[in-house]
């Protein structure tokens, strides 16, 4: 982050799966990141046709 700041960047962002049991969300929040956007992604597996 120090290098980013030295290069003139004001913000750093990342994406995280908040349901991930690894605790990544908590880690990033402890590092000072704050949620600014949330999204929901749906997935539906499509079965191959029989035949």
C-alpha positions as CSV (number, residue, x, y, z in Angstrom):
1,X,0.0,0.0,0.0
2,X,2.9,2.3,0.7
3,X,4.1,1.9,-2.9
4,X,0.6,2.6,-4.2
5,X,0.4,5.8,-2.2
6,X,3.9,6.8,-3.3
7,X,2.7,6.3,-6.9
8,X,-0.1,8.7,-6.4
9,X,-3.0,6.3,-5.8
10,X,-5.6,7.4,-3.3
11,X,-7.6,4.2,-2.9
12,X,-7.2,0.5,-3.2
13,X,-10.1,-1.9,-3.8
14,X,-10.7,-5.6,-3.9
15,X,-13.6,-8.0,-4.2
16,X,-14.4,-10.7,-1.6
17,X,-17.0,-13.5,-1.3
18,X,-18.6,-12.5,2.0
19,X,-19.9,-16.1,2.5
20,X,-16.4,-17.6,2.2
21,X,-15.7,-19.4,5.5
22,X,-12.1,-18.4,5.4
23,X,-12.9,-15.1,7.2
24,X,-11.5,-12.9,4.4
25,X,-14.1,-10.2,4.9
26,X,-13.2,-9.8,8.6
27,X,-9.5,-9.7,7.7
28,X,-10.0,-7.0,5.1
29,X,-12.2,-4.9,7.5
30,X,-9.5,-5.2,10.2
31,X,-7.0,-3.9,7.6
32,X,-9.2,-0.8,7.2
33,X,-11.2,-1.7,4.1
34,X,-14.9,-0.8,4.2
35,X,-17.7,-2.2,2.0
36,X,-18.8,0.2,-0.6
37,X,-20.7,-2.1,-3.0
38,X,-22.6,-5.4,-2.7
39,X,-23.9,-7.7,-5.4
40,X,-25.8,-10.9,-5.7
41,X,-24.9,-13.5,-8.2
42,X,-27.2,-16.4,-9.1
43,X,-26.1,-19.6,-10.7
44,X,-28.2,-22.4,-12.3
45,X,-26.4,-25.5,-13.5
46,X,-27.9,-26.6,-16.8
47,X,-28.1,-30.4,-17.3
48,X,-27.2,-31.9,-20.6
49,X,-30.1,-33.3,-22.5
50,X,-30.7,-37.0,-22.3
51,X,-30.3,-39.0,-25.4
